Amino acid sequence: MPPLSARSALSWRGIALLTALFFAFQHLTTGPLFRPVDNVWTLVEDLKDLKRPSYRNVSAGTTGLSAAGTVLGTGGPGFGQWNFSAPGPLPSTVQPYFLPDPEYPSGVYLLTGEGGRIPLCENLPLHERALDFQDKIRGLQSFSVRFEGQNALLSGVKFRQPREPGISGKAMILALFCLTLILCRGLALREPRTICLALLTAAGLILRWNTLRNYWNVPLEGDAAGYWGLASSLKLLNPFANGTREPVFVWLLWLAKNLFGDSERSSRLVSLLFSCSLIPMTWLLVQRMRLGTATCLIAACLAAFNPFSIFMSAQGLQLELFTFLILAFAALWLDGRTAASGAAGAALILTRIQSAAAVFPLVLLSAWRSGRPTRKIMPYFILPAAALAVLLVTAKINTGSFTGNLDHAARYYTAAEINGDPEIVKGSENMTLGKYLFSRGALPRLALKTVEGYFQILFNPFNPFNKIFLNSHYSKAWNLLLLPFFWAGLWTFISDAKRRSSLWLPLLFLSALPALQDEFREPRLLFHAAPFFFILCAAGVQRAAAAFSPGGRFFPSRFLPGKPGL
């Protein structure tokens, strides 16, 4: 057996093997990465419909009751304050539904006595976003959580006290171990691109881990809880018993449950790891588009530091997996790798059935561009077609309808249109995909709203989706910094015949979803296209810089020479 060399140890296969061995060592010596979420005390305050807080020790000033919740600051600055002291409960996580008026200062503060006032969040709306303050109350016997604002709406708030304070860092150590090996590879083999990506991914990991810390003691909710429940009850002899859900993410969560521990935190870790992987995958896709090193770096930076991506990374949803598969499919499609593209397309369909609306048109486009005979593109068709057939048959078995995987989405969107809230199902109980598309003049209306949605998202700087895609919070205007570059990048692709076909990727994967942009606030339904927005912004920055820099170069290739490491 040849001796182990640094080159073989730091090959991609070697890094994967060393990371697996380190994980096995962790598991054998310290047990699973995660223990179940266990809270000894939970308080859920519903303040809608003129309700008052149920907790006894609450103080307030200048507040009023309304159907939507408690209004803080009805005639000037106001506050609502929950006071906690031992031997009573001492929660360490707060999850408010707090919508302040942007015209006035607002915030959530931790009052620790003797004048201590620690801001947990200031001047931002909070849609049940978790805020963990374990490290700020260590050793305290009393403290208060205070909401301040003027014309600020507090619809509800949840407090949680965990049985065991503290956060395990074993998963973080494992991820950093892997990234350290990748960094060592870049240094040892003189691959500057690998070094950049290792450092950039590490920065993205730290930001996302901080988000996971806030949700450490928060049980999964909504769709995430549904997926975890399906994974927990999954039987290997019946892998397609997933109700209305596609199976791939359920299978992945089942694997995570057995590898990382029977804890909802395992689900959050899966989405966090895939969110981090989108950073190098965005770089890889730009590289396949042959847009240059500077564009690769800028796009990867936007992927690493996008605020909504950081927030979503800890929610335990399939968004990050779906986006990862789209980028993998796109890179293979651009390379013209027929069989591999077909496998990625099948995985996409088994993750979200709506992908079929993109996968099959893209194979036809690829065949038309290449001029290859039908028999040579059949490998592309076979696996996606088989995946779609399996989904349709299992949907019929599980739900009684071939479109059962989409009927629930039709009800969701109908409720949003009719009632302005997808959670209010009145009037949409019997809606199916067929009825949604072919009743009440739906197709022309949907087409018109889709066109309007694309226009709003691409060109309206005040549109919340435009803000989120361009690395801003929806309540801020940071997107204005990137918007001119986004438009420049969009024109770069439209005006270049060789790159124009790449625009079919985001267009087909978004499909008609932009029609929903004015119905309700649900950015995750469209956010799988975010990497393409990052790429367009990066191409615009490169184009603008090249136009004004000497020699037309913004980032000379000598800074990152050689073949790409990733």
Phi, psi and omega per residue, in radians:
M1 nan 2.168 -3.111
P2 -1.122 2.576 3.138
P3 -1.118 2.603 3.141
L4 -1.284 2.114 -3.139
S5 -1.795 2.838 3.105
A6 -1.067 -0.647 -3.122
R7 -1.139 -0.718 -3.140
S8 -1.289 -0.645 3.123
A9 -1.154 -0.566 -3.095
L10 -1.744 0.225 2.944
S11 -1.211 2.851 -3.135
W12 -1.073 -0.620 3.100
R13 -1.201 -0.680 3.117
G14 -1.144 -0.710 3.107
I15 -1.100 -0.743 3.110
A16 -1.083 -0.724 -3.132
L17 -1.172 -0.774 3.136
L18 -1.120 -0.674 3.105
T19 -1.143 -0.699 3.107
A20 -1.124 -0.709 3.116
L21 -1.147 -0.693 3.110
F22 -1.129 -0.709 3.096
F23 -1.100 -0.753 3.125
A24 -1.094 -0.710 3.103
F25 -1.096 -0.768 3.087
Q26 -0.996 -0.829 -3.059
H27 -1.125 -0.721 -3.098
L28 -1.240 -0.584 -3.044
T29 -1.614 -0.528 -3.052
T30 -2.199 -0.031 3.133
G31 1.546 -2.987 -3.100
P32 -1.045 2.787 3.128
L33 -1.111 -0.602 -3.007
F34 -2.295 2.587 2.942
R35 -1.848 2.804 -3.128
P36 -1.044 2.619 3.018
V37 -1.162 2.224 -3.044
D38 -2.478 1.835 3.103
N39 -1.864 2.301 -3.136
V40 -1.491 -0.292 -3.126
W41 -2.639 2.299 3.110
T42 -2.370 2.329 3.074
L43 -2.112 2.159 3.099
V44 -2.005 1.962 3.128
E45 -1.768 1.982 3.043
D46 -1.762 1.940 -3.043
L47 -1.813 0.172 3.101
K48 -1.341 2.896 3.068
D49 0.993 0.760 3.048
L50 1.139 0.366 -3.112
K51 -1.390 2.588 3.074
R52 -1.767 2.819 3.113
P53 -1.065 2.488 3.110
S54 -1.502 -0.387 3.112
Y55 -1.254 2.422 -2.981
R56 -1.319 -0.663 -3.007
N57 -1.654 1.303 3.125
V58 -2.187 2.350 3.062
S59 -2.108 2.659 -3.064
A60 -2.674 2.794 3.079
G61 -2.614 2.330 3.131
T62 0.972 1.004 3.135
T63 -2.148 2.860 3.091
G64 -2.551 2.706 3.133
L65 -1.665 2.555 3.085
S66 -2.615 2.967 3.132
A67 -1.133 -0.533 -3.116
A68 -1.464 -0.242 -3.124
G69 2.488 -3.029 3.125
T70 -1.380 2.303 3.108
V71 -1.738 2.090 3.104
L72 -1.608 2.219 3.100
G73 1.430 1.070 -3.113
T74 -1.347 -0.428 3.135
G75 -2.339 0.290 -3.067
G76 2.764 -3.060 3.137
P77 -0.994 2.351 -3.133
G78 -2.346 3.027 -3.131
F79 -2.678 2.761 2.957
G80 -2.331 2.330 -2.955
Q81 -2.416 2.185 3.056
W82 -1.735 2.169 -3.057
N83 -1.888 2.265 -3.089
F84 -2.193 2.495 3.102
S85 -2.734 2.594 3.081
A86 -1.238 2.577 0.153
P87 -1.495 0.212 3.099
G88 -1.323 -3.035 -3.112
P89 -1.135 2.554 3.076
L90 -2.269 1.379 -3.091
P91 -1.171 2.740 3.121
S92 -2.199 0.057 3.085
T93 -2.345 2.350 3.075
V94 -2.182 2.447 -3.100
Q95 -2.328 1.561 -3.063
P96 -1.683 2.657 2.890
Y97 -1.830 1.633 -2.915
F98 -2.239 2.035 -3.105
L99 -2.081 1.628 -3.136
P100 -1.367 2.745 3.038
D101 -1.329 2.111 -3.088
P102 -1.113 -0.231 3.139
E103 -1.337 -0.256 -3.042
Y104 -2.237 2.651 3.069
P105 -1.096 2.551 -3.135
S106 -2.682 2.947 3.087
G107 3.026 2.951 3.017
V108 -2.022 2.215 -3.007
Y109 -2.247 2.586 3.027
L110 -1.819 2.066 3.124
L111 -1.756 2.101 -3.001
T112 -1.908 0.191 3.139
G113 1.541 2.736 -3.133
E114 0.957 0.640 3.083
G115 1.438 0.037 3.134
G116 -1.196 2.232 -3.084
R117 -2.484 1.847 -3.056
I118 -1.929 2.075 3.099
P119 -1.250 2.217 3.022
L120 -1.604 -0.572 3.094
C121 -2.883 2.417 -3.118
E122 -2.310 2.383 2.982
N123 0.988 0.670 3.085
L124 -2.412 2.454 3.005
P125 -1.255 2.535 -3.118
L126 -2.210 1.885 3.113
H127 -1.635 1.298 -3.105
E128 1.028 0.568 3.065
R129 -1.341 2.293 -3.077
A130 -1.379 2.467 3.060
L131 -2.234 2.040 -3.130
D132 -1.763 2.329 -3.119
F133 -2.311 0.595 3.135
Q134 -0.953 -0.812 -3.057
D135 -1.205 -0.278 -3.081
K136 -1.626 -0.217 -3.102
I137 -2.044 0.152 -3.108
R138 -1.031 2.168 3.130
G139 1.522 -0.127 -3.121
L140 -1.450 2.539 3.080
Q141 -1.806 -0.160 3.088
S142 -2.755 2.604 3.096
F143 -2.927 2.995 3.124
S144 -2.364 2.592 2.990
V145 -1.927 2.120 -2.964
R146 -2.131 2.313 3.060
F147 -1.863 2.284 -3.115
E148 -2.239 2.609 3.072
G149 2.915 3.135 3.056
Q150 -2.291 2.223 -3.006
N151 0.998 0.593 -3.126
A152 -1.694 2.345 -3.080
L153 -1.735 2.149 3.032
L154 -1.980 1.757 -3.067
S155 -1.475 -0.391 -3.131
G156 3.136 2.868 3.113
V157 -2.722 2.529 3.101
K158 -2.134 2.396 3.054
F159 -2.086 2.470 3.132
R160 -2.377 2.429 3.063
Q161 -2.097 2.020 -3.107
P162 -1.331 2.691 3.091
R163 -1.192 -0.711 -3.132
E164 -2.101 1.827 3.095
P165 -1.103 2.766 3.124
G166 1.840 2.804 -3.078
I167 -2.265 2.237 3.115
S168 -1.315 2.352 -3.139
G169 -1.816 0.262 -3.048
K170 -1.102 -0.708 3.139
A171 -1.166 -0.664 3.104
M172 -1.120 -0.731 3.120
I173 -1.079 -0.742 3.129
L174 -1.074 -0.799 -3.136
A175 -1.132 -0.737 3.126
L176 -1.179 -0.576 3.059
F177 -1.046 -0.811 3.125
C178 -1.096 -0.780 -3.129
L179 -1.172 -0.554 3.074
T180 -1.138 -0.716 3.078
L181 -1.078 -0.713 3.122
I182 -1.137 -0.709 3.092
L183 -1.106 -0.736 3.097
C184 -1.076 -0.669 3.082
R185 -1.045 -0.827 3.139
G186 -1.049 -0.699 -3.139
L187 -1.249 -0.770 -3.076
A188 -1.208 -0.690 -3.071
L189 -1.708 0.106 3.104
R190 0.968 0.981 3.098
E191 -2.000 1.524 -3.087
P192 -0.995 -0.592 3.135
R193 -1.115 -0.692 3.112
T194 -1.130 -0.688 3.099
I195 -1.073 -0.840 3.137
C196 -1.009 -0.806 -3.080
L197 -1.200 -0.652 3.105
A198 -1.085 -0.789 -3.126
L199 -1.192 -0.719 -3.124
L200 -1.170 -0.711 3.112
T201 -1.177 -0.628 3.078
A202 -1.105 -0.713 3.092
A203 -1.098 -0.768 3.092
G204 -1.101 -0.654 3.118
L205 -1.099 -0.776 -3.119
I206 -1.086 -0.761 3.117
L207 -1.097 -0.723 -3.113
R208 -1.267 -0.584 3.095
W209 -1.147 -0.643 3.086
N210 -1.080 -0.614 3.051
T211 -1.178 -0.739 3.107
L212 -1.063 -0.620 3.099
R213 -1.024 -0.688 3.118
N214 -1.127 -0.504 -3.093
Y215 -1.793 0.224 -3.032
W216 -1.006 -0.706 -3.085
N217 -1.869 0.312 -3.133
V218 -1.788 2.093 3.076
P219 -1.094 2.683 3.064
L220 -1.090 2.588 -3.113
E221 -2.320 2.766 3.035
G222 1.079 -2.373 -3.106
D223 -1.039 -0.647 -3.118
A224 -1.068 -0.741 3.105
A225 -1.130 -0.649 3.114
G226 -1.115 -0.779 3.109
Y227 -1.087 -0.758 -3.126
W228 -1.128 -0.677 3.096
G229 -1.084 -0.721 3.107
L230 -1.137 -0.706 3.127
A231 -1.147 -0.665 -3.112
S232 -1.184 -0.522 -3.117
S233 -1.752 0.098 -3.079
L234 -1.133 2.340 3.044
K235 -1.935 2.280 -3.090
L236 -1.084 -0.471 3.128
L237 -1.340 -0.212 3.131
N238 -2.435 1.180 -2.992
P239 -1.235 -0.213 -3.106
F240 -1.801 0.236 3.103
A241 -1.459 1.245 -3.024
N242 -2.061 0.315 -3.130
G243 1.064 -2.168 -3.125
T244 -1.637 0.099 -3.059
R245 -1.703 2.530 3.024
E246 -1.252 2.697 -2.871
P247 -1.508 -0.465 -2.916
V248 -1.031 -0.804 -3.111
F249 -1.177 -0.602 3.084
V250 -1.109 -0.775 3.103
W251 -1.060 -0.735 -3.125
L252 -1.111 -0.713 3.106
L253 -1.176 -0.632 3.075
W254 -1.066 -0.741 3.105
L255 -1.121 -0.764 3.126
A256 -1.087 -0.696 3.125
K257 -1.033 -0.699 -3.111
N258 -1.413 -0.438 3.138
L259 -1.549 -0.799 -2.989
F260 -1.719 -0.288 -3.125
G261 2.184 2.626 -3.136
D262 -1.376 1.295 -3.082
S263 -2.544 2.477 3.102
E264 -1.072 -0.345 3.067
R265 -1.117 -0.470 3.084
S266 -1.084 -0.690 3.097
S267 -1.112 -0.746 3.120
R268 -1.132 -0.634 3.128
L269 -1.140 -0.675 3.124
V270 -1.023 -0.855 -3.134
S271 -1.163 -0.588 3.104
L272 -1.138 -0.776 -3.125
L273 -1.143 -0.707 3.099
F274 -1.196 -0.591 3.079
S275 -1.088 -0.744 3.088
C276 -1.130 -0.641 -3.119
S277 -1.170 -0.367 3.123
L278 -1.167 -0.357 3.132
I279 -1.167 -1.002 3.072
P280 -1.171 -0.518 3.141
M281 -1.179 -0.613 3.078
T282 -1.138 -0.767 3.061
W283 -0.978 -0.834 -3.105
L284 -1.036 -0.745 -3.117
L285 -1.158 -0.716 3.090
V286 -1.083 -0.688 3.104
Q287 -1.072 -0.723 3.112
R288 -1.145 -0.480 3.100
M289 -1.424 -0.100 3.092
R290 1.020 0.873 -3.108
L291 -1.742 -0.047 3.077
G292 1.764 2.784 -3.066
T293 -1.117 -0.734 -3.121
A294 -1.052 -0.766 3.137
T295 -1.121 -0.688 3.066
C296 -0.997 -0.844 -3.065
L297 -1.159 -0.765 -3.125
I298 -1.136 -0.771 -3.137
A299 -1.113 -0.726 3.127
A300 -1.145 -0.646 3.080
C301 -1.097 -0.751 3.114
L302 -1.096 -0.666 3.096
A303 -1.161 -0.645 -3.086
A304 -1.221 -0.636 -2.951
F305 -1.948 0.185 3.097
N306 -1.142 2.149 -3.054
P307 -1.051 -0.714 -3.106
F308 -1.229 -0.629 3.083
S309 -1.099 -0.708 3.111
I310 -1.112 -0.756 3.128
F311 -1.123 -0.812 -3.061
M312 -1.212 -0.356 -3.051
S313 -1.062 -0.392 -3.076
A314 -1.858 0.207 -3.027
Q315 -1.573 -0.154 3.093
G316 1.262 0.517 -3.126
L317 -1.841 3.007 -3.078
Q318 -1.509 -0.008 -3.060
L319 -0.942 -0.824 -3.062
E320 -1.178 -0.706 3.069
L321 -1.074 -0.814 -3.126
F322 -1.051 -0.773 3.129
T323 -1.126 -0.727 3.099
F324 -1.006 -0.807 -3.133
L325 -1.143 -0.633 3.087
I326 -1.088 -0.768 -3.140
L327 -1.160 -0.701 3.091
A328 -1.105 -0.797 3.106
F329 -1.054 -0.782 -3.103
A330 -1.080 -0.745 3.134
A331 -1.114 -0.740 3.124
L332 -1.186 -0.681 3.133
W333 -1.113 -0.734 3.121
L334 -1.160 -0.546 3.117
D335 -1.385 -0.182 -3.123
G336 1.271 0.447 -3.134
R337 -1.529 1.674 -2.928
T338 -1.069 -0.993 -3.056
A339 -1.126 -0.764 -3.133
A340 -1.134 -0.665 3.078
S341 -1.090 -0.682 3.116
G342 -1.102 -0.713 3.108
A343 -1.131 -0.751 3.110
A344 -1.133 -0.667 3.098
G345 -1.111 -0.690 3.098
A346 -1.121 -0.737 3.109
A347 -1.091 -0.667 3.107
L348 -1.097 -0.784 -3.123
I349 -1.132 -0.653 3.124
L350 -1.328 -0.133 3.063
T351 -1.711 -0.813 3.005
R352 -2.470 2.084 -3.044
I353 -1.095 -0.439 3.123
Q354 -1.048 -0.322 -3.140
S355 -1.070 -0.411 3.133
A356 -1.021 -0.542 3.136
A357 -1.189 -0.267 3.094
A358 -1.853 -0.722 -3.015
V359 -1.096 -0.846 -3.074
F360 -1.227 -0.756 3.043
P361 -1.060 -0.604 -3.126
L362 -1.207 -0.586 3.091
V363 -1.213 -0.647 3.084
L364 -1.127 -0.704 3.106
L365 -1.121 -0.725 3.119
S366 -1.099 -0.731 3.131
A367 -1.138 -0.724 3.140
W368 -1.136 -0.707 -3.127
R369 -1.196 -0.689 -3.047
S370 -1.482 -0.392 -3.113
G371 1.256 0.305 -3.117
R372 -1.316 2.586 3.110
P373 -1.181 2.809 -3.056
T374 -1.006 -0.687 -3.076
R375 -1.116 -0.433 -3.126
K376 -1.458 -0.288 3.096
I377 -1.806 0.030 3.113
M378 -1.059 -0.645 3.094
P379 -1.006 -0.511 3.104
Y380 -1.201 -0.697 -3.054
F381 -1.336 -0.615 -2.928
I382 -1.060 -0.947 -3.070
L383 -1.146 -0.806 3.074
P384 -1.058 -0.690 3.131
A385 -1.136 -0.701 3.104
A386 -1.134 -0.725 3.133
A387 -1.092 -0.742 3.133
L388 -1.138 -0.726 3.130
A389 -1.094 -0.744 3.128
V390 -1.088 -0.751 -3.139
L391 -1.108 -0.758 -3.125
L392 -1.119 -0.731 -3.133
V393 -1.178 -0.802 -3.131
T394 -1.184 -0.560 3.064
A395 -1.117 -0.688 3.099
K396 -1.091 -0.716 -3.131
I397 -1.199 -0.747 -3.038
N398 -1.377 -0.587 -2.996
T399 -2.112 -0.222 -3.086
G400 1.521 0.063 -3.125
S401 -2.457 2.443 3.100
F402 -1.123 -0.446 3.137
T403 -1.780 0.438 -3.082
G404 -1.055 -0.512 3.107
N405 -1.241 -0.267 -3.112
L406 -2.000 -0.305 -3.108
D407 -1.090 -0.683 -3.138
H408 -1.137 -0.589 3.080
A409 -1.187 -0.652 3.094
A410 -1.090 -0.704 3.082
R411 -1.141 -0.683 -3.140
Y412 -1.076 -0.853 -3.107
Y413 -1.220 -0.616 3.111
T414 -1.123 -0.749 3.109
A415 -1.083 -0.636 3.110
A416 -1.147 -0.716 -3.126
E417 -1.222 -0.783 -3.031
I418 -1.349 -0.788 -2.987
N419 -1.871 -0.106 -3.111
G420 1.304 0.077 -3.125
D421 -2.630 2.062 -3.100
P422 -1.144 -0.264 3.133
E423 -1.415 -0.303 3.111
I424 -1.615 1.750 -2.936
V425 -1.540 -0.023 -3.091
K426 -1.021 2.204 3.137
G427 1.627 -0.107 -3.111
S428 -2.169 0.186 -3.014
E429 -1.064 -0.611 -3.052
N430 -1.807 0.257 -3.106
M431 -1.257 2.400 3.031
T432 -2.162 2.995 3.135
L433 -1.060 -0.749 3.141
G434 -1.068 -0.793 3.124
K435 -1.136 -0.662 -3.117
Y436 -1.104 -0.682 -3.067
L437 -1.485 -0.477 -2.956
F438 -2.164 0.324 3.068
S439 -2.122 2.716 3.068
R440 0.989 0.607 3.128
G441 1.060 0.666 -2.974
A442 -1.170 -0.726 -3.023
L443 -1.098 -0.871 3.095
P444 -1.080 -0.685 3.140
R445 -1.151 -0.722 3.124
L446 -1.149 -0.706 3.127
A447 -1.084 -0.773 3.140
L448 -1.124 -0.760 3.141
K449 -1.183 -0.546 3.103
T450 -1.146 -0.804 3.105
V451 -1.062 -0.793 3.118
E452 -1.086 -0.687 3.139
G453 -1.103 -0.773 3.103
Y454 -1.078 -0.741 -3.141
F455 -1.081 -0.780 -3.119
Q456 -1.101 -0.802 -3.066
I457 -1.208 -0.655 -3.068
L458 -1.456 -0.551 -2.931
F459 -2.169 -0.207 -3.114
N460 -1.669 1.899 -3.096
P461 -1.185 -0.245 3.138
F462 -1.663 -0.048 3.122
N463 -1.255 2.277 -3.093
P464 -1.076 -0.557 3.117
F465 -1.227 -0.682 3.051
N466 -1.013 -0.742 -3.134
K467 -1.122 -0.778 -3.085
I468 -1.186 -0.732 3.111
F469 -1.100 -0.584 -3.074
L470 -1.760 0.720 2.945
N471 1.055 0.629 3.067
S472 -2.131 2.788 2.904
H473 -1.359 2.572 -3.035
Y474 -1.127 -0.322 -3.140
S475 -1.649 -0.024 -3.126
K476 -1.979 3.070 -3.108
A477 -2.083 0.519 -3.138
W478 -1.145 -0.379 -3.127
N479 -1.090 -0.368 -3.137
L480 -1.080 -0.424 3.116
L481 -1.219 -0.568 -3.081
L482 -1.751 -0.324 -3.011
L483 -1.001 -0.788 3.117
P484 -1.054 -0.640 3.132
F485 -1.245 -0.605 3.071
F486 -1.073 -0.805 3.112
W487 -1.099 -0.701 3.121
A488 -1.102 -0.714 3.108
G489 -1.170 -0.681 3.097
L490 -1.069 -0.734 3.110
W491 -1.173 -0.607 3.100
T492 -1.022 -0.740 -3.138
F493 -1.291 -0.745 -3.101
I494 -1.125 -0.663 -3.044
S495 -1.452 -0.165 -3.123
D496 -1.855 1.995 -3.072
A497 -1.060 -0.549 -3.102
K498 -1.286 -0.500 -3.083
R499 -1.761 -0.211 -3.030
R500 -1.041 -0.664 -3.085
S501 -1.146 -0.372 3.118
S502 -1.110 -0.437 -3.135
L503 -1.188 -0.302 3.080
W504 -1.134 -0.467 -3.108
L505 -1.080 -1.039 3.117
P506 -1.164 -0.573 -3.105
L507 -1.103 -0.786 -3.089
L508 -1.357 -0.573 3.119
F509 -1.314 -0.445 2.993
L510 -1.407 -0.676 3.105
S511 0.941 -2.213 -3.089
A512 -1.642 0.119 -3.084
L513 -1.060 -0.557 3.095
P514 -1.024 -0.280 3.080
A515 -1.068 -0.368 -3.078
L516 -1.553 -0.030 -2.952
Q517 -1.090 -0.433 -3.123
D518 -1.837 0.111 -3.090
E519 -1.502 -0.829 -3.105
F520 -2.832 2.857 -3.067
R521 -1.508 1.737 3.102
E522 -2.568 1.244 -3.039
P523 -1.062 -0.463 -3.050
R524 -1.136 -0.330 3.128
L525 -1.214 -0.390 -3.114
L526 -2.008 -0.160 -2.922
F527 -1.265 -0.174 3.085
H528 -1.141 -0.253 3.087
A529 -1.573 -0.013 -3.052
A530 -0.973 -0.736 -3.127
P531 -1.000 -0.528 3.115
F532 -1.244 -0.560 3.031
F533 -1.172 -0.696 3.086
F534 -1.065 -0.730 -3.117
I535 -1.143 -0.751 3.123
L536 -1.118 -0.720 3.084
C537 -1.066 -0.807 -3.111
A538 -1.111 -0.706 3.100
A539 -1.120 -0.629 3.098
G540 -1.179 -0.712 3.087
V541 -1.083 -0.783 3.127
Q542 -1.087 -0.721 -3.136
R543 -1.139 -0.764 -3.130
A544 -1.164 -0.762 -3.125
A545 -1.147 -0.699 3.132
A546 -1.129 -0.545 -3.129
A547 -1.234 -0.463 -3.053
F548 -1.926 -0.134 -3.110
S549 -1.684 2.653 3.133
P550 -1.076 2.340 3.105
G551 1.342 0.038 3.099
G552 1.270 0.302 3.137
R553 -2.024 2.305 3.118
F554 -1.678 -0.672 -3.061
F555 -2.354 1.549 -3.085
P556 -0.956 2.450 -3.044
S557 -1.155 -0.267 -3.125
R558 -1.144 -0.349 3.136
F559 -1.263 -0.498 3.108
L560 -2.320 1.234 -3.038
P561 -1.364 3.023 3.012
G562 1.425 -3.108 -3.136
K563 -1.319 2.580 -3.121
P564 -1.133 2.482 3.092
G565 -1.425 -0.383 3.141
L566 -2.253 nan nan
